Amino acid sequence: MNAKDAELLSRAISVSQKIREAGVPCELDVMDRNIGKNLEFADKTKMPFVVIIGEKELAEGLVKVKEMKSGDEKLVKIEECPFYIAGKAAAKKNDHK
């Protein structure tokens, strides 16, 4: 693993921990699958959101959050990501009541 990959993994672990701390279940891919395979897996397992952490986004302090059902994507500040997802998840939960 090179330094860039190690940095991406470290940041991904940090973001996933913060998402869990916000009360939202979260999985982290450590199998080195490409983005297409990860999105396919997320769709098959009915994950409502995917957080994409790439080099370009990291350099800007952002992550991309994709809502799997609608396909909508939004760039979110890393520190706001857990709250953004928790808020979206809570809103979806309330829509189903």
Biopython code that builds the backbone (N, CA, C, O; Angstrom):
import numpy as np
from Bio.PDB.StructureBuilder import StructureBuilder

atoms = [
    (1, "MET", "N", (0.850, -1.168, 0.000)),
    (1, "MET", "CA", (0.000, 0.000, 0.000)),
    (1, "MET", "C", (0.901, 1.237, 0.000)),
    (1, "MET", "O", (1.814, 1.354, 0.818)),
    (2, "ASN", "N", (0.632, 2.148, -0.921)),
    (2, "ASN", "CA", (1.440, 3.357, -0.967)),
    (2, "ASN", "C", (0.884, 4.419, -0.016)),
    (2, "ASN", "O", (-0.172, 4.225, 0.588)),
    (3, "ALA", "N", (1.579, 5.511, 0.111)),
    (3, "ALA", "CA", (1.201, 6.560, 1.072)),
    (3, "ALA", "C", (-0.168, 7.153, 0.757)),
    (3, "ALA", "O", (-0.944, 7.435, 1.669)),
    (4, "LYS", "N", (-0.472, 7.344, -0.528)),
    (4, "LYS", "CA", (-1.783, 7.892, -0.911)),
    (4, "LYS", "C", (-2.903, 6.946, -0.492)),
    (4, "LYS", "O", (-3.909, 7.371, 0.075)),
    (5, "ASP", "N", (-2.717, 5.657, -0.778)),
    (5, "ASP", "CA", (-3.727, 4.670, -0.408)),
    (5, "ASP", "C", (-3.895, 4.602, 1.103)),
    (5, "ASP", "O", (-5.015, 4.489, 1.602)),
    (6, "ALA", "N", (-2.790, 4.669, 1.827)),
    (6, "ALA", "CA", (-2.843, 4.627, 3.292)),
    (6, "ALA", "C", (-3.596, 5.840, 3.833)),
    (6, "ALA", "O", (-4.376, 5.718, 4.778)),
    (7, "GLU", "N", (-3.366, 7.003, 3.238)),
    (7, "GLU", "CA", (-4.063, 8.226, 3.662)),
    (7, "GLU", "C", (-5.565, 8.115, 3.378)),
    (7, "GLU", "O", (-6.386, 8.478, 4.219)),
    (8, "LEU", "N", (-5.917, 7.614, 2.197)),
    (8, "LEU", "CA", (-7.332, 7.438, 1.855)),
    (8, "LEU", "C", (-8.004, 6.476, 2.835)),
    (8, "LEU", "O", (-9.102, 6.747, 3.320)),
    (9, "LEU", "N", (-7.345, 5.356, 3.126)),
    (9, "LEU", "CA", (-7.911, 4.378, 4.050)),
    (9, "LEU", "C", (-8.065, 4.975, 5.447)),
    (9, "LEU", "O", (-9.090, 4.778, 6.101)),
    (10, "SER", "N", (-7.064, 5.694, 5.896)),
    (10, "SER", "CA", (-7.123, 6.323, 7.218)),
    (10, "SER", "C", (-8.289, 7.304, 7.310)),
    (10, "SER", "O", (-9.019, 7.313, 8.301)),
    (11, "ARG", "N", (-8.463, 8.122, 6.285)),
    (11, "ARG", "CA", (-9.571, 9.092, 6.279)),
    (11, "ARG", "C", (-10.911, 8.376, 6.172)),
    (11, "ARG", "O", (-11.883, 8.791, 6.803)),
    (12, "ALA", "N", (-10.976, 7.306, 5.382)),
    (12, "ALA", "CA", (-12.217, 6.543, 5.250)),
    (12, "ALA", "C", (-12.615, 5.915, 6.586)),
    (12, "ALA", "O", (-13.790, 5.915, 6.952)),
    (13, "ILE", "N", (-11.637, 5.383, 7.304)),
    (13, "ILE", "CA", (-11.915, 4.805, 8.625)),
    (13, "ILE", "C", (-12.432, 5.888, 9.567)),
    (13, "ILE", "O", (-13.391, 5.660, 10.304)),
    (14, "SER", "N", (-11.813, 7.049, 9.547)),
    (14, "SER", "CA", (-12.230, 8.159, 10.406)),
    (14, "SER", "C", (-13.663, 8.594, 10.093)),
    (14, "SER", "O", (-14.469, 8.786, 11.003)),
    (15, "VAL", "N", (-13.976, 8.748, 8.812)),
    (15, "VAL", "CA", (-15.332, 9.154, 8.413)),
    (15, "VAL", "C", (-16.341, 8.083, 8.814)),
    (15, "VAL", "O", (-17.411, 8.409, 9.328)),
    (16, "SER", "N", (-16.017, 6.811, 8.586)),
    (16, "SER", "CA", (-16.965, 5.740, 8.927)),
    (16, "SER", "C", (-17.206, 5.674, 10.431)),
    (16, "SER", "O", (-18.328, 5.412, 10.864)),
    (17, "GLN", "N", (-16.169, 5.909, 11.234)),
    (17, "GLN", "CA", (-16.344, 5.924, 12.689)),
    (17, "GLN", "C", (-17.274, 7.057, 13.110)),
    (17, "GLN", "O", (-18.128, 6.874, 13.978)),
    (18, "LYS", "N", (-17.110, 8.214, 12.501)),
    (18, "LYS", "CA", (-17.961, 9.364, 12.837)),
    (18, "LYS", "C", (-19.406, 9.123, 12.416)),
    (18, "LYS", "O", (-20.334, 9.545, 13.106)),
    (19, "ILE", "N", (-19.596, 8.450, 11.293)),
    (19, "ILE", "CA", (-20.958, 8.122, 10.852)),
    (19, "ILE", "C", (-21.611, 7.180, 11.859)),
    (19, "ILE", "O", (-22.771, 7.366, 12.225)),
    (20, "ARG", "N", (-20.873, 6.175, 12.303)),
    (20, "ARG", "CA", (-21.397, 5.245, 13.312)),
    (20, "ARG", "C", (-21.721, 5.972, 14.617)),
    (20, "ARG", "O", (-22.751, 5.714, 15.240)),
    (21, "GLU", "N", (-20.830, 6.884, 15.026)),
    (21, "GLU", "CA", (-21.053, 7.650, 16.254)),
    (21, "GLU", "C", (-22.309, 8.508, 16.161)),
    (21, "GLU", "O", (-22.920, 8.824, 17.183)),
    (22, "ALA", "N", (-22.702, 8.890, 14.940)),
    (22, "ALA", "CA", (-23.923, 9.661, 14.731)),
    (22, "ALA", "C", (-25.158, 8.756, 14.715)),
    (22, "ALA", "O", (-26.274, 9.227, 14.498)),
    (23, "GLY", "N", (-24.952, 7.452, 14.946)),
    (23, "GLY", "CA", (-26.065, 6.513, 15.036)),
    (23, "GLY", "C", (-26.499, 5.891, 13.738)),
    (23, "GLY", "O", (-27.574, 5.296, 13.662)),
    (24, "VAL", "N", (-25.677, 6.017, 12.711)),
    (24, "VAL", "CA", (-26.020, 5.460, 11.400)),
    (24, "VAL", "C", (-25.124, 4.252, 11.132)),
    (24, "VAL", "O", (-23.901, 4.379, 11.174)),
    (25, "PRO", "N", (-25.712, 3.078, 10.855)),
    (25, "PRO", "CA", (-24.895, 1.908, 10.517)),
    (25, "PRO", "C", (-24.026, 2.208, 9.291)),
    (25, "PRO", "O", (-24.451, 2.910, 8.373)),
    (26, "CYS", "N", (-22.830, 1.675, 9.291)),
    (26, "CYS", "CA", (-21.882, 1.998, 8.235)),
    (26, "CYS", "C", (-20.966, 0.806, 7.969)),
    (26, "CYS", "O", (-20.526, 0.127, 8.897)),
    (27, "GLU", "N", (-20.687, 0.564, 6.699)),
    (27, "GLU", "CA", (-19.719, -0.453, 6.303)),
    (27, "GLU", "C", (-18.619, 0.238, 5.518)),
    (27, "GLU", "O", (-18.850, 1.247, 4.853)),
    (28, "LEU", "N", (-17.431, -0.314, 5.605)),
    (28, "LEU", "CA", (-16.278, 0.230, 4.892)),
    (28, "LEU", "C", (-15.678, -0.876, 4.030)),
    (28, "LEU", "O", (-15.366, -1.957, 4.529)),
    (29, "ASP", "N", (-15.517, -0.608, 2.748)),
    (29, "ASP", "CA", (-14.919, -1.596, 1.858)),
    (29, "ASP", "C", (-13.413, -1.601, 2.031)),
    (29, "ASP", "O", (-12.754, -0.579, 1.839)),
    (30, "VAL", "N", (-12.874, -2.746, 2.392)),
    (30, "VAL", "CA", (-11.422, -2.904, 2.499)),
    (30, "VAL", "C", (-10.934, -3.999, 1.547)),
    (30, "VAL", "O", (-9.810, -4.489, 1.655)),
    (31, "MET", "N", (-11.817, -4.367, 0.610)),
    (31, "MET", "CA", (-11.486, -5.449, -0.325)),
    (31, "MET", "C", (-10.873, -4.929, -1.616)),
    (31, "MET", "O", (-10.605, -5.709, -2.531)),
    (32, "ASP", "N", (-10.647, -3.624, -1.702)),
    (32, "ASP", "CA", (-10.009, -3.021, -2.869)),
    (32, "ASP", "C", (-10.802, -3.257, -4.154)),
    (32, "ASP", "O", (-10.228, -3.479, -5.220)),
    (33, "ARG", "N", (-12.145, -3.205, -4.034)),
    (33, "ARG", "CA", (-12.989, -3.312, -5.224)),
    (33, "ARG", "C", (-13.059, -1.944, -5.904)),
    (33, "ARG", "O", (-12.849, -0.916, -5.260)),
    (34, "ASN", "N", (-13.352, -1.933, -7.190)),
    (34, "ASN", "CA", (-13.497, -0.650, -7.877)),
    (34, "ASN", "C", (-14.840, -0.022, -7.516)),
    (34, "ASN", "O", (-15.706, -0.677, -6.936)),
    (35, "ILE", "N", (-15.000, 1.226, -7.857)),
    (35, "ILE", "CA", (-16.201, 1.967, -7.463)),
    (35, "ILE", "C", (-17.473, 1.332, -8.030)),
    (35, "ILE", "O", (-18.508, 1.307, -7.365)),
    (36, "GLY", "N", (-17.392, 0.829, -9.241)),
    (36, "GLY", "CA", (-18.557, 0.190, -9.850)),
    (36, "GLY", "C", (-19.031, -1.024, -9.058)),
    (36, "GLY", "O", (-20.227, -1.196, -8.820)),
    (37, "LYS", "N", (-18.094, -1.849, -8.659)),
    (37, "LYS", "CA", (-18.437, -3.039, -7.861)),
    (37, "LYS", "C", (-18.987, -2.639, -6.501)),
    (37, "LYS", "O", (-19.911, -3.278, -5.997)),
    (38, "ASN", "N", (-18.430, -1.587, -5.897)),
    (38, "ASN", "CA", (-18.937, -1.128, -4.607)),
    (38, "ASN", "C", (-20.361, -0.591, -4.720)),
    (38, "ASN", "O", (-21.197, -0.850, -3.854)),
    (39, "LEU", "N", (-20.634, 0.156, -5.786)),
    (39, "LEU", "CA", (-21.994, 0.677, -5.973)),
    (39, "LEU", "C", (-22.976, -0.458, -6.255)),
    (39, "LEU", "O", (-24.115, -0.432, -5.790)),
    (40, "GLU", "N", (-22.531, -1.443, -7.011)),
    (40, "GLU", "CA", (-23.363, -2.616, -7.294)),
    (40, "GLU", "C", (-23.691, -3.353, -5.984)),
    (40, "GLU", "O", (-24.837, -3.743, -5.759)),
    (41, "PHE", "N", (-22.692, -3.538, -5.134)),
    (41, "PHE", "CA", (-22.891, -4.190, -3.835)),
    (41, "PHE", "C", (-23.854, -3.377, -2.966)),
    (41, "PHE", "O", (-24.761, -3.935, -2.350)),
    (42, "ALA", "N", (-23.654, -2.070, -2.921)),
    (42, "ALA", "CA", (-24.524, -1.203, -2.124)),
    (42, "ALA", "C", (-25.970, -1.286, -2.610)),
    (42, "ALA", "O", (-26.900, -1.301, -1.804)),
    (43, "ASP", "N", (-26.155, -1.339, -3.918)),
    (43, "ASP", "CA", (-27.496, -1.431, -4.487)),
    (43, "ASP", "C", (-28.136, -2.777, -4.150)),
    (43, "ASP", "O", (-29.296, -2.825, -3.740)),
    (44, "LYS", "N", (-27.395, -3.859, -4.318)),
    (44, "LYS", "CA", (-27.922, -5.200, -4.031)),
    (44, "LYS", "C", (-28.296, -5.379, -2.567)),
    (44, "LYS", "O", (-29.258, -6.077, -2.248)),
    (45, "THR", "N", (-27.542, -4.753, -1.684)),
    (45, "THR", "CA", (-27.788, -4.904, -0.249)),
    (45, "THR", "C", (-28.685, -3.795, 0.299)),
    (45, "THR", "O", (-28.869, -3.672, 1.510)),
    (46, "LYS", "N", (-29.239, -2.992, -0.608)),
    (46, "LYS", "CA", (-30.215, -1.945, -0.253)),
    (46, "LYS", "C", (-29.655, -0.886, 0.708)),
    (46, "LYS", "O", (-30.371, -0.388, 1.577)),
    (47, "MET", "N", (-28.381, -0.551, 0.544)),
    (47, "MET", "CA", (-27.810, 0.536, 1.342)),
    (47, "MET", "C", (-28.374, 1.849, 0.814)),
    (47, "MET", "O", (-28.350, 2.091, -0.392)),
    (48, "PRO", "N", (-28.880, 2.695, 1.702)),
    (48, "PRO", "CA", (-29.492, 3.938, 1.224)),
    (48, "PRO", "C", (-28.490, 4.990, 0.752)),
    (48, "PRO", "O", (-28.805, 5.805, -0.114)),
    (49, "PHE", "N", (-27.279, 4.973, 1.324)),
    (49, "PHE", "CA", (-26.265, 5.969, 0.990)),
    (49, "PHE", "C", (-24.915, 5.316, 0.764)),
    (49, "PHE", "O", (-24.616, 4.255, 1.313)),
    (50, "VAL", "N", (-24.107, 5.974, -0.056)),
    (50, "VAL", "CA", (-22.720, 5.590, -0.245)),
    (50, "VAL", "C", (-21.897, 6.860, -0.091)),
    (50, "VAL", "O", (-22.241, 7.904, -0.646)),
    (51, "VAL", "N", (-20.819, 6.766, 0.660)),
    (51, "VAL", "CA", (-19.890, 7.887, 0.794)),
    (51, "VAL", "C", (-18.655, 7.554, -0.031)),
    (51, "VAL", "O", (-18.015, 6.521, 0.168)),
    (52, "ILE", "N", (-18.336, 8.438, -0.948)),
    (52, "ILE", "CA", (-17.197, 8.233, -1.829)),
    (52, "ILE", "C", (-16.090, 9.180, -1.387)),
    (52, "ILE", "O", (-16.264, 10.398, -1.346)),
    (53, "ILE", "N", (-14.948, 8.587, -1.057)),
    (53, "ILE", "CA", (-13.810, 9.359, -0.578)),
    (53, "ILE", "C", (-12.688, 9.197, -1.591)),
    (53, "ILE", "O", (-12.043, 8.152, -1.666)),
    (54, "GLY", "N", (-12.472, 10.232, -2.357)),
    (54, "GLY", "CA", (-11.434, 10.192, -3.375)),
    (54, "GLY", "C", (-10.346, 11.218, -3.108)),
    (54, "GLY", "O", (-10.498, 12.104, -2.267)),
    (55, "GLU", "N", (-9.257, 11.086, -3.829)),
    (55, "GLU", "CA", (-8.113, 11.988, -3.641)),
    (55, "GLU", "C", (-8.510, 13.445, -3.857)),
    (55, "GLU", "O", (-8.154, 14.314, -3.062)),
    (56, "LYS", "N", (-9.245, 13.708, -4.929)),
    (56, "LYS", "CA", (-9.638, 15.081, -5.262)),
    (56, "LYS", "C", (-10.516, 15.662, -4.154)),
    (56, "LYS", "O", (-10.302, 16.789, -3.708)),
    (57, "GLU", "N", (-11.505, 14.879, -3.714)),
    (57, "GLU", "CA", (-12.397, 15.347, -2.659)),
    (57, "GLU", "C", (-11.633, 15.594, -1.358)),
    (57, "GLU", "O", (-11.833, 16.612, -0.694)),
    (58, "LEU", "N", (-10.757, 14.653, -1.002)),
    (58, "LEU", "CA", (-9.965, 14.796, 0.228)),
    (58, "LEU", "C", (-9.138, 16.067, 0.220)),
    (58, "LEU", "O", (-9.029, 16.753, 1.236)),
    (59, "ALA", "N", (-8.555, 16.379, -0.930)),
    (59, "ALA", "CA", (-7.733, 17.576, -1.034)),
    (59, "ALA", "C", (-8.550, 18.835, -0.747)),
    (59, "ALA", "O", (-8.009, 19.854, -0.317)),
    (60, "GLU", "N", (-9.856, 18.751, -0.991)),
    (60, "GLU", "CA", (-10.738, 19.892, -0.758)),
    (60, "GLU", "C", (-11.488, 19.770, 0.573)),
    (60, "GLU", "O", (-12.305, 20.630, 0.903)),
    (61, "GLY", "N", (-11.212, 18.698, 1.346)),
    (61, "GLY", "CA", (-11.893, 18.500, 2.626)),
    (61, "GLY", "C", (-13.333, 18.046, 2.474)),
    (61, "GLY", "O", (-14.175, 18.305, 3.335)),
    (62, "LEU", "N", (-13.607, 17.364, 1.368)),
    (62, "LEU", "CA", (-14.975, 16.948, 1.052)),
    (62, "LEU", "C", (-15.072, 15.441, 0.842)),
    (62, "LEU", "O", (-14.075, 14.762, 0.597)),
    (63, "VAL", "N", (-16.296, 14.942, 0.945)),
    (63, "VAL", "CA", (-16.637, 13.588, 0.509)),
    (63, "VAL", "C", (-17.888, 13.706, -0.349)),
    (63, "VAL", "O", (-18.632, 14.682, -0.244)),
    (64, "LYS", "N", (-18.114, 12.723, -1.186)),
    (64, "LYS", "CA", (-19.323, 12.703, -2.013)),
    (64, "LYS", "C", (-20.296, 11.711, -1.388)),
    (64, "LYS", "O", (-19.949, 10.555, -1.150)),
    (65, "VAL", "N", (-21.516, 12.170, -1.124)),
    (65, "VAL", "CA", (-22.561, 11.306, -0.587)),
    (65, "VAL", "C", (-23.559, 11.048, -1.709)),
    (65, "VAL", "O", (-24.108, 11.977, -2.301)),
    (66, "LYS", "N", (-23.782, 9.771, -1.987)),
    (66, "LYS", "CA", (-24.728, 9.383, -3.039)),
    (66, "LYS", "C", (-25.914, 8.690, -2.400)),
    (66, "LYS", "O", (-25.753, 7.739, -1.636)),
    (67, "GLU", "N", (-27.118, 9.175, -2.718)),
    (67, "GLU", "CA", (-28.343, 8.495, -2.305)),
    (67, "GLU", "C", (-28.630, 7.445, -3.366)),
    (67, "GLU", "O", (-28.868, 7.766, -4.530)),
    (68, "MET", "N", (-28.603, 6.196, -2.950)),
    (68, "MET", "CA", (-28.685, 5.112, -3.919)),
    (68, "MET", "C", (-30.036, 5.055, -4.626)),
    (68, "MET", "O", (-30.086, 4.757, -5.820)),
    (69, "LYS", "N", (-31.113, 5.327, -3.933)),
    (69, "LYS", "CA", (-32.441, 5.205, -4.551)),
    (69, "LYS", "C", (-32.644, 6.245, -5.651)),
    (69, "LYS", "O", (-33.120, 5.920, -6.738)),
    (70, "SER", "N", (-32.284, 7.489, -5.367)),
    (70, "SER", "CA", (-32.514, 8.566, -6.341)),
    (70, "SER", "C", (-31.323, 8.772, -7.272)),
    (70, "SER", "O", (-31.480, 9.290, -8.377)),
    (71, "GLY", "N", (-30.138, 8.370, -6.831)),
    (71, "GLY", "CA", (-28.932, 8.611, -7.608)),
    (71, "GLY", "C", (-28.348, 9.998, -7.375)),
    (71, "GLY", "O", (-27.307, 10.335, -7.939)),
    (72, "ASP", "N", (-29.012, 10.809, -6.544)),
    (72, "ASP", "CA", (-28.525, 12.154, -6.252)),
    (72, "ASP", "C", (-27.184, 12.085, -5.533)),
    (72, "ASP", "O", (-26.970, 11.231, -4.672)),
    (73, "GLU", "N", (-26.296, 12.985, -5.893)),
    (73, "GLU", "CA", (-24.983, 13.063, -5.261)),
    (73, "GLU", "C", (-24.762, 14.480, -4.750)),
    (73, "GLU", "O", (-25.180, 15.455, -5.375)),
    (74, "LYS", "N", (-24.098, 14.574, -3.603)),
    (74, "LYS", "CA", (-23.810, 15.886, -3.031)),
    (74, "LYS", "C", (-22.428, 15.860, -2.405)),
    (74, "LYS", "O", (-22.068, 14.912, -1.708)),
    (75, "LEU", "N", (-21.654, 16.914, -2.659)),
    (75, "LEU", "CA", (-20.373, 17.071, -1.990)),
    (75, "LEU", "C", (-20.633, 17.698, -0.628)),
    (75, "LEU", "O", (-21.326, 18.708, -0.513)),
    (76, "VAL", "N", (-20.062, 17.078, 0.403)),
    (76, "VAL", "CA", (-20.300, 17.494, 1.786)),
    (76, "VAL", "C", (-18.949, 17.618, 2.483)),
    (76, "VAL", "O", (-18.045, 16.818, 2.241)),
    (77, "LYS", "N", (-18.815, 18.617, 3.344)),
    (77, "LYS", "CA", (-17.587, 18.733, 4.131)),
    (77, "LYS", "C", (-17.431, 17.489, 4.987)),
    (77, "LYS", "O", (-18.410, 16.970, 5.522)),
    (78, "ILE", "N", (-16.204, 17.012, 5.116)),
    (78, "ILE", "CA", (-15.942, 15.783, 5.863)),
    (78, "ILE", "C", (-16.542, 15.833, 7.253)),
    (78, "ILE", "O", (-17.173, 14.872, 7.693)),
    (79, "GLU", "N", (-16.353, 16.941, 7.946)),
    (79, "GLU", "CA", (-16.842, 17.031, 9.322)),
    (79, "GLU", "C", (-18.366, 17.086, 9.406)),
    (79, "GLU", "O", (-18.932, 16.810, 10.464)),
    (80, "GLU", "N", (-19.038, 17.437, 8.312)),
    (80, "GLU", "CA", (-20.499, 17.502, 8.296)),
    (80, "GLU", "C", (-21.142, 16.212, 7.787)),
    (80, "GLU", "O", (-22.350, 16.026, 7.931)),
    (81, "CYS", "N", (-20.356, 15.331, 7.200)),
    (81, "CYS", "CA", (-20.872, 14.113, 6.579)),
    (81, "CYS", "C", (-21.746, 13.275, 7.512)),
    (81, "CYS", "O", (-22.853, 12.908, 7.118)),
    (82, "PRO", "N", (-21.299, 12.953, 8.734)),
    (82, "PRO", "CA", (-22.130, 12.119, 9.604)),
    (82, "PRO", "C", (-23.490, 12.742, 9.896)),
    (82, "PRO", "O", (-24.503, 12.045, 9.942)),
    (83, "PHE", "N", (-23.505, 14.052, 10.092)),
    (83, "PHE", "CA", (-24.754, 14.739, 10.419)),
    (83, "PHE", "C", (-25.665, 14.838, 9.195)),
    (83, "PHE", "O", (-26.887, 14.758, 9.317)),
    (84, "TYR", "N", (-25.067, 15.012, 8.023)),
    (84, "TYR", "CA", (-25.830, 15.054, 6.782)),
    (84, "TYR", "C", (-26.539, 13.716, 6.562)),
    (84, "TYR", "O", (-27.735, 13.676, 6.274)),
    (85, "ILE", "N", (-25.783, 12.621, 6.701)),
    (85, "ILE", "CA", (-26.366, 11.295, 6.490)),
    (85, "ILE", "C", (-27.398, 10.980, 7.571)),
    (85, "ILE", "O", (-28.475, 10.465, 7.268)),
    (86, "ALA", "N", (-27.077, 11.284, 8.825)),
    (86, "ALA", "CA", (-28.027, 11.023, 9.918)),
    (86, "ALA", "C", (-29.324, 11.788, 9.686)),
    (86, "ALA", "O", (-30.409, 11.249, 9.901)),
    (87, "GLY", "N", (-29.219, 13.032, 9.253)),
    (87, "GLY", "CA", (-30.407, 13.837, 8.974)),
    (87, "GLY", "C", (-31.223, 13.270, 7.827)),
    (87, "GLY", "O", (-32.449, 13.193, 7.909)),
    (88, "LYS", "N", (-30.548, 12.874, 6.762)),
    (88, "LYS", "CA", (-31.240, 12.277, 5.609)),
    (88, "LYS", "C", (-31.898, 10.957, 6.004)),
    (88, "LYS", "O", (-33.027, 10.677, 5.602)),
    (89, "ALA", "N", (-31.185, 10.144, 6.796)),
    (89, "ALA", "CA", (-31.739, 8.850, 7.229)),
    (89, "ALA", "C", (-32.960, 9.067, 8.106)),
    (89, "ALA", "O", (-33.954, 8.356, 7.960)),
    (90, "ALA", "N", (-32.907, 10.036, 9.012)),
    (90, "ALA", "CA", (-34.040, 10.328, 9.892)),
    (90, "ALA", "C", (-35.233, 10.817, 9.083)),
    (90, "ALA", "O", (-36.371, 10.436, 9.359)),
    (91, "ALA", "N", (-34.979, 11.656, 8.088)),
    (91, "ALA", "CA", (-36.056, 12.164, 7.238)),
    (91, "ALA", "C", (-36.716, 11.020, 6.470)),
    (91, "ALA", "O", (-37.940, 10.976, 6.351)),
    (92, "LYS", "N", (-35.909, 10.096, 5.951)),
    (92, "LYS", "CA", (-36.474, 8.942, 5.230)),
    (92, "LYS", "C", (-37.299, 8.066, 6.154)),
    (92, "LYS", "O", (-38.352, 7.561, 5.767)),
    (93, "LYS", "N", (-36.812, 7.886, 7.392)),
    (93, "LYS", "CA", (-37.531, 7.078, 8.375)),
    (93, "LYS", "C", (-38.890, 7.706, 8.660)),
    (93, "LYS", "O", (-39.895, 7.001, 8.752)),
    (94, "ASN", "N", (-38.923, 9.031, 8.798)),
    (94, "ASN", "CA", (-40.170, 9.747, 9.085)),
    (94, "ASN", "C", (-41.130, 9.702, 7.899)),
    (94, "ASN", "O", (-42.348, 9.710, 8.080)),
    (95, "ASP", "N", (-40.583, 9.656, 6.693)),
    (95, "ASP", "CA", (-41.425, 9.562, 5.492)),
    (95, "ASP", "C", (-42.190, 8.245, 5.435)),
    (95, "ASP", "O", (-43.262, 8.170, 4.835)),
    (96, "HIS", "N", (-41.642, 7.213, 6.057)),
    (96, "HIS", "CA", (-42.249, 5.875, 6.007)),
    (96, "HIS", "C", (-43.220, 5.635, 7.136)),
    (96, "HIS", "O", (-43.788, 4.546, 7.225)),
    (97, "LYS", "N", (-43.437, 6.612, 8.009)),
    (97, "LYS", "CA", (-44.373, 6.424, 9.122)),
    (97, "LYS", "C", (-45.783, 6.708, 8.701)),
    (97, "LYS", "O", (-46.703, 6.600, 9.512)),
]
sb = StructureBuilder()
sb.init_structure("model")
sb.init_model(0)
sb.init_chain("A")
sb.init_seg("    ")
for serial, (resi, resn, name, xyz) in enumerate(atoms, 1):
    if name == "N":
        sb.init_residue(resn, " ", resi, " ")
    sb.init_atom(name, np.array(xyz, "f"), 0.0, 1.0, " ", f" {name:<3s}", serial, name[0])
structure = sb.get_structure()
